[in-house]
Amino acid sequence: MKGDFSRVSFDPRHHFSQVLLQQGRVTLDADPNEQGAILLHYLRTMALDLFGPYAAPAMAPGFGLTLAEANGGLALRIDAGRYYVQGILCESEGCDYLDQPHFTPGDGKNGEEDALRRWLGASNRDSARFFVYLKVWERHVTSLDMPHLREVALGGADTCSRTQVVWQVRALEMAVVEKTLQGQLEALKKALDQAKDKDKIERLQASIDALQSDLSLLRETPDEACAVPLRVFDRDPPLMNLRLQPPERLDDPCITDPDVAYRGAENHLYRIEIHRGSDSGAPTFKWSRDNGSVVTRWISGGGKRLRVASTRGFADAQWVELSDEADDLLGRPGSLCRLASVEGDELVLAADAPRVIGPTSRIRRWDQQEREDIVLDDGAVPLRASSGLEDDWIDLEDGVQVRFDLTRAYRTGDYWYTPVRTTGDTGWAQDEDGEPLPRAPHGTEFHYAPLGFVGLLPTGAPGISTTCGCVVKPFRTCGALTRQPKPPIDAIVVRNDTPTDTKPNTRTDSTPDAKPAVDTVAKKTRTIRKKDG
């Protein structure tokens, strides 16, 4: 979340249940934000406990898949309704695979063509099979993304931002799935050959056995292997460490107490974000002392002169990122450019902009700079391998240093943040000796759920060979289900191989010999009244 926050204080390890305001005390933005995060954590944890990793409520099951003929080809319909993925509520109004609210499969004109889109539109379809799945995460939304969030009566003043649940129905060719899983298996075997620690050897062997079993299940009985393809998204979380280290030379020791490791004159919320991921070459990162919150709308212009909504917070020689909503939704980095100057309502670039303006184009400021010890790669800082030596630490500014573990894979958009104060305090976790501890990214966290397999059926006709949806019935229906339209039989199927028990553990009024709870209450009431009489 690239908002203008003082800090992000919610930590589930504290097990807080409520934020209590006190009279006459200072209230920060972090306090109500933490209250919302606490409540959301409780609700999603409860939903996860009740529904399991993924399931639809029987009252309004959503995201069922249907193939239908359309425009000389096939259309994959996504049913309206609700679905829970890792406790996150996903709501669909019903749509086509090619026309989703937050995802449009590539047509090959401005990038890679989506394999399922090509198959659906082909006149002569091959025997390819596709794994269709649901991808879910949250994104930060401001008035730049949705102008109606701004109260026009305030004359343009910015107020609160939002978080939004984003879901995308995507597809992978099964040939790609098997190839990826086989690659994971080979990597595990290689790590096992190099391992010497007994506990590590046992863990690796257990992982190899589990993956081999899943691969066999996927090849022999794919109808019973709905969750297996989700393994392609498994990864060891990348790690970053952060510390405060005073520089050897003090440019102006009068600014801050010389004993304080942090040399800055202001409090900041630092954000470190992966720009280019490991899958695109050597990974790089960008950073901001203001959580990446300095951003403006690109209104017009091109080349070197870009007219923007506001130049506040921008200055000469800074690095800015040109991006749009499509970059955010597809998980790709924007274009980093260097500012030559700021003139009126225009940002003047040192070189021509590598992209043209679009309806959702924006420009965001980042604070990395090239120095003697740092050579930027397309405007971003290269990650340096960690070997435990002091030289591994990368200086950001004013004593703030970071270090990465390049044995892990980094993904575009992985980010970490920490508040750094002029007192020298930081929210970064430390061990008993006061040494900083490496940690996984704060986000972005993606969640996945299987929906089904699409391809040619044994008859040779295209269809949905297996549906992977899971439906959970409420514990007490009280006749509500009889008033709801029944979902299509082939839309969602309750599977026996789902990782959670989808059968209710209590009796409902749908059970022949079960009686509504209201009758029991009425009988007890009449008994009490009789005794009183």
Secondary structure, DSSP 8 states (H G I E B T S, - for coil): -----S-----GGG--------TT----THHHHHHHHHHHHHHHHHHHHHH-SEEEETTSB---EEEEEETTEEEEEE--EEEEETTEEEEE--EETTB-SS----BSSSS-B-HHHHHHH-SS--S--EEEEEEEEEEEE-TTT-GGGS-GGGTS-----EEEEEEEEEEEEHHHHHHHHHHHHHHHHHHHHH---HHHHHHHHHHHHHHHHHHHHHHH-GGG-TTGGGGGG------EEEEE---SS-S-TTSS-TT-S---SS-EEEEEEEEE-GGGSS-EEEEETBTT--EEEEEEEETTEEEES--TT--TT-EEEEE-HHHHHHT---EEEEEEEEETTEEEESS--SS---TT-EEEEE----BTTB--BTTBEE-----SSGGG-EEEETTEEEEE-TTS---TT-EEEEEE-TTS-B---B-TTS-B--B--SB---EEEEEEEEEE-TTSSEEEEEE---EE--S--TTGGGGS----TTT----TTSSS--S-SS--TTSTT---HHHHHHHHHHHHHHHH-
